[in-house]
């Protein structure tokens, strides 16, 4: 078995992250408490803005080359009746290469809700 141990992996110039070929890793990742609001942890996210109940905007540190990147996410709440929720893109006007507005909703009526544990990842090619 071969083992590789390194402290940092970077591009050939040593100035940025290594490019993954034939793979897709998340280019952004965040864990956010929308009830406070506060960022718990993030990678390649310069800010998270509270827009309204259930809605927030992720602004990327390094943007995408096109506005057709993918996203996935999960939100949960300890409030009664809100065990888990859908998270998705809020509208096309705010889905850009630099930022995306996301929404959290739950239940059969898709009611918007501020969750204390929102996790979002985005995937695509950075600019």
N, C-alpha and C positions, 0 to 999 in steps of 0.2 A: 504494500500500500504506500502511496506517495502522499506526503503531507507538506503543505505550504503554509508558512506562518509569516505574516507581514503586519506592520503597524498601519501602513497607509498604501492604498492603491490609487495611482493617479495616471493621467494621460502621459504621452511620451515627453511632453515639454515640462511635466511636473507642476502644471498650473491649474489643473482641473481634474474632475473625476474621469476614470477610465470609461471608454465607450463599450457597452455590451453589444456584441454582435450575435445575432441569432437568438437573442433573449429579450425579454421585456421586464424590467424591474420598475417598481414605482418610482416616479420622478419627484413626487411630493408625498408627504405623509403628515398628518396632524391628528392630535387628540385635543379636544376642545370642550370646555364646560360652558355651554350657552346660557346657563341660568345665572352665572356670576357677572358677566362673561370673562373667561380667562383661558389662555392657552396652557395646556398641560405639557404638551410636547409637540415639536414640529420639525420638519426637514424641508428645506427649500420653500418655506412659507415666510414672507416678510411681515405679513399682518393678517389678522382675522377681524373683520368688522361685523358687529351686531347690527343687522338692518331692521329687523322687526321680529315679532314672535315667530319662531320657527325658521327664520331666514338669516343667513350670514354670508359674507363674501370672503373667499380665500384669495389673497394677493400673493403671487409667486415671486420669490427672489430671482430666479432664472426662469424666464417665460418659455412658452412652447413655440415651435416654428409655425404652427397652424392651429386654428381653433377647433380642430376635430379630435382632440385627445379624449381618452376615456376616463371614467372615474368610478370608484366604488366606495361604499361607506356603510356604516352601521351606527345606529344611535340607540341608547337605552335610557331608561328612567326608573327610579325607585318609586315614583308616584303610582298610586293604585290605578289600575286600568291602562297603564302605559308601559308594558313590559319591553316592547321593542317597536321600532318605527322604521319607515322607509326614508331613505335619504336620496335626493336626486337634484338635478339641475333645476334651478328656479325658473329661468326664462332665457331665451336666446340672446336678448340684448346684452346680458351680462356674462356671456360665455365667450371670453376673449383669450388671446394668447398670454395675457398678463394676469388675468384673474377670472374667477368663476363665482357666481352667486349660487348657493346651495339652499335646499329646503328640507326640513324634517317634518314628517307628518305621521299620524297613527290612526288606526281603526278604520271601520268601514266608511266613515265620512271624510277620511284623509285630513283630519283637523291638524293644523300647524301646532307645534309644541316646542318649547325650549328644553333641550335634553342636557343632563349633567355629564353625559359621556358620549361625545360625537367623535367618531373616527372616520377620516376621509383619506383616500389615496387617489392620485391621478397618474395616468399612464400615457405616454406618447413620446415624441421626439422633441427635445429642447432646442431652442434657437441657437 
